[in-house]
């Protein structure tokens, strides 16, 4: 069993910044990648950013150059630094962990609200 605990969401004004953290614990075996998805009301869940164990990153076009994903492999923790936030970034952000055996795990979600 793998647990993902997220922190760092909240309310921020447009052009502000937030940093999300996600710590993985439990029976973690051979992580392939970790990342963040988000889901806004009435929309599908979408990938925001991901990072592999080797450090390769992938970003949604809408957040590239504003968000930065990083990870601490020793702590099984992934971070998402979000700068220049826009109202359209408002969503519930979910931490994701994928293993090399293709299992997927999700956090409980953290709300990010950007006011204009």
N, C-alpha and C positions, 0 to 999 in steps of 0.2 A: 504494500500500500504506500502510495506517495501522497504527501500533503504539500500544497502550495499556499503560502501565506503572503498576501499582498498588503502593501501599505503605501501611503503617500498621495492618495487621491484627495480631492477637495474642490473648493470653489476659488476661482481666480479670475481676475479681469483680463480682457483681451490684451495680448502682447506680454502677458505674464508668463511665469515658468512654474513647472511642477516637476518633481522627481518621484517616479514610482519604483518600488522595490518589490521583489518577489523571492522568497526563500523557500527552497525545496528541502523536504526532510522525509524520512521514512526509508523504505526499501528502494533506494535509488540505484539502479543498475545501468551503467553504460548509457549516459545521456547522449543523444544525438544533437539536439538543439533545444533552445528555450526562446521564448519570445512573448509578444503581446498582441492580442487581438482586441477589437473594440466593437461594441454594438450600440448604436443609437436607436432611439424609439422608432419603431416602424421600419427599421432597416435590418439587413442581414449582418451577421458578425463578419468582420473583415480583418485581415492581417494588417497590423501596424508595422511591426518590425520583428525580425528574428535574428538569432546569432547561433552559429554552430559551436561545437566544442573547440574547433580549431580557430574560431574567431571570425569566420566569414559572416558578413551581415547582409540583410535584405530589408528594404524599406518600401512601404507603400509610396507611390509618387506624391500623394497629398501631404506627406510628412517629411519627405526627404529634405535635407538641409535645415530642418527645424528640430527634429528629434534625433537623439543619439542613443543607441542601445549598447550596453556593455554587460560583462558578466565576470563574476569571480568564481572560477571553477572550484577552488578550494572550499568555498563556502556554499557552493550550489545556489548561487544567488544571481539574479539578473536584474538590471536596472534600466529604466527608460527616462532619460532626461528630455523634458519637453519644453522647448523655448518658443517664443513668439506664438503663443497659443491663440487660436481663433475660436469664435463661437461654434463653428462647425466641428471642432474637435470634441465637443460635448458628447459624452457616451459613458457607458460602463466599460471599463478596461479589464480584460481577463488575462491573467498570466497563463502561459502554455508551456508544457514540457513534453518533448517527444523523445522516445528511446530508439535505439538502433533496432529493436525488435518491433518497431512500429506501434508501440502503445502510446496513447496520448493522455495527458493529465491536464486538468484545468483548475485554476484558482476560483475563489468564490466571486470575484469581481470587485472592483473599486470604482466608485463614481467620480468622474471628472466633469466639472461644470465650468464653462468659460462664459462669463458675462460680457456683453458688448458695452 
